């Protein structure tokens, strides 16, 4: 999960950790560094949950995903091969707005953030429980994300 502290933006990379792979995944960010990067959300979708989504292709987030995936491979940790990054912000979790036909997809002026922190979070399947396993914050002098 990635979060921008200033606005509490979060999105998941969905690593899909295989059985026994969690310790390697938790240890892998210790040696990972990446640059901060921008995200812009330009539409709201109302499907199972109402969420803000990206509208235009953005090079920085997929580049970050590729760098993290390559790092996880080098560290022998489960990685995101074949997973497409889909940054989003959930506005509601229960599809509270599902009855509103006028809000199935709505284009918006871009809303932007800079991703400046990585939080490794485990989602407990079947529950609304999340366990934090580590954080990365940028080194002030470099603008890079580092595990802390």
Phi, psi and omega in degrees: 000143179240140183223139171261113188301322185299325183236006179055041173285138177219142169211155185259148172262351176050072181289334181059058185300130179281161181305128180084357184269351184299316179302318179294322179293319180295322182283332187302318182295346179304330183245021182252135174225142179210156179284151170301153178212153181273153170227145176227132180252127186234012176204156174244134179242146180234091179244245175290334176215151175278130182211150172276137180228162176287149180252313183259152176301141180230125186284328190291317182295313176297327177295319176298314180301317180296315179298316179293317178300316178297321178296316179298321177298315179298326182272006180060035177254155175304145184229187188256028180307130177079003180259130179269130178291129180226076181302136179202162174235119178282127179268319173225152182260341187255010183067036183306334184260011184302329182284349181273099180296332183286353183241023180297314171215128181227122177285141182231158167297143184303137175248120188246151175221162168248123178284119185228013177203141175248133175237120177276113186234133176262125174269128178278116185301132178084001180228166174262042183251135178230135181246122179279132181246355179165160180228150172237137177228153182289144171286126187307324184282338187249339185072016180259151175277132178222149178291138179231000000 
